[in-house]
């Protein structure tokens, strides 16, 4: 009898919310986030075969849902990017604001509450944070550092891994130029994510860029291993 028709090609957005991608040579193995047990192997070309062996824990996982953060006390940009076979896809983007009239401790508490709620709602696999970079404005750098600390605490409390990237690393990953300006980065973020327009304010676009940077770094790491 003729062989049964092949199953439809895997698409990350088709209900595989609690899975991660394990790059194994030229194939991807979908494994459960909690147990780490491989379920079904999908070839990159769309074919599928039974996955019978347990892959070593050393295999690098490319996280499917990345929460990118551009930290700031007045505005913290956030962008959620999903990694799919068709390329990265923007899931959600926006900013978290604090009231500048409030005392500093209350503003930090307000930001922490908002980040806790955001992380709980979207359940990211990893948080990618833009690292504090000091030029001349030390007052602004201090505010950004405080917001970054809040993001680190919130990620740790939620049990989500966090990675930091410098502004130059983000620009290099998104635009291929570590000295690109914000308008260039925003335009290329929109192009790579197939958005109709550049997200505003710039903090939101920057957060998507940080998430894209992490996905690129994770893929390079997986290929190297």
Order of alpha helices (4+ residues) and beta strands (2+ residues): beta-beta-beta-beta-beta-beta-beta-beta-alpha-beta-alpha-beta-alpha-alpha-alpha
